[in-house]
Amino acid sequence: ENLYLKSISDPAYRTSFNYLTDVRDCTFKSTLDDVKRFAGLVRQSPVQYSIKQAILTNTPNETQIAMSHKQFTKGYRNIEIFSVYENAVEWLENKTAQ
């Protein structure tokens, strides 16, 4: 949570950028309540729904966390989950993909 809040308060942070979050090979020790609490922070952030976020995953655990995040931020974030980097970048660069 602290890293997220620090990131969005950084003057270099742009709310108009699409972004890719690579969680491949991460070890999550988060509970479902942690994911819900983080989603609450996301819903309060200045990032607009039109911004796209691609999440790269590699394991079932990473995918489950990413899917929960996507579900809890529905309507606040335009999120897709990928296991292939090139597919994630292609989706982010596609101006008509929503």
Beta strands, then each sheet from edge to edge (+ up, - down):
strand 1: 19-22
strand 2: 52-56
strand 3: 78-82
sheet 1: 1+ 2+ 3+
end
